[in-house]
Amino acid sequence: MVTFVAPVTLVLGAGLFAAGALSFLDIHFFKTKFGERTALAGGLALIVVTEFIFATSSMSMRFFNGQRSDALECRLNAETALPNERHKNSPVIQDHIIRCMNDFGYEWTMGHSRCKEAPVATNPFCYLPVRLFDRVVIEFQMKFE
């Protein structure tokens, strides 16, 4: 999806921004000043959205894939700390993993459909970061997973 949407929004945004910006040089592509200012603002908005798409796709290792990695690390820590509880689907290990994820800065949530299908502590879809920016980015990424 990123391979098609991002170039289209970037070209469209740059074109609108340029058409709006050229009005300051007395080159008018629109009949009214409102149209020129709208093109300038809309073009800038499309460029910012495209930048967000690029940023979230290239930093996914830091975000959702990082969240997966944290869940696996918590599972390893739980199984290492509680070897007698392994392979039992133990609630003790589940609680240990959830506490570990809380320490990493995530909170347990059942909001995502994949979490409702498999509500286990190692499911990264059952967590959201506490920090607002990370939470917004991961919620955005999880819509496409």
NORLIN-V539780 format. One line per field, one symbol per residue. burial: # if it has 24 or more other C-alpha atoms within 12 Angstrom, else .. Layout:
burial = ???
This chain:
burial = .....#..##.##########.#.....#......#####.###.##.##.###.##..#..##..##.##..##..##.............##.#######.#.####..#.......##########....#..###.##...
